[in-house]
Amino acid sequence: MSDLVLDSARSRIRIHTFVEGLFARFAHDLELACGGLSGAARVTGEDGTRTGTTQIEAPLREIAVTGVLGKDGQVDPRALTPTERREIVAKMQSDVFHAHPSAMMRVEATLEGALARVRVHVPNGKGVEVVMETELTSEGRALRARGTFEISLSSIGSNVIKAPMGAFRVKDHVRVSFDVVFQPA
């Protein structure tokens, strides 16, 4: 059994949001990054037979807009002004999480081989669980986990995020991608 801690400098969690509606072409699909990550994991077994648990925390104040997603999947970090970025984050904190920027989002996962049961707990008390495949690789004594899953905003208690007069709205499902590294405690 190994007790591991999250290496925040080598770990990344990204959230992709998408717009839909009549005037969606005038809006932006976005990438957000979760910073200030902390966490720990406990793992047993070897490649293919690993089991374990992990918990990761992300403060809402450390979520930032990375940029606009292009049709090719590339992120344009210059497409939004600093004011637009602040407004997006403020709207997310109030309308999606219904929480103060000092609140924390928590992710817990239970691993059995390549399958992970991931539970996302948001500050407003609601949460959601998904089962997904995850890619685990050993990097010396460290362990890297990668994967992508979708989560419904309505399932975590989010308001519908829309433009005035319903010109466009953020799709209910967002994509969460993670590439996290745990190292010996």
Secondary structure, 3 states (H helix, E strand, C coil): CEEEEECHHHCEEEEEECEECCCHHHCCEEEEEECCCEEEEEEECCCCCCEEEEEEEEEHHHEEEEEEECCCCCEECCCCCHHHHHHHHHHHHHHHCCCCCCCEEEEEEEEECCEEEEEEECCCCCEEEEEEECEEEEECCEEEEEEEEEEECHHHCCCCCECHHHCCEECCEEEEEEEEEEEEC
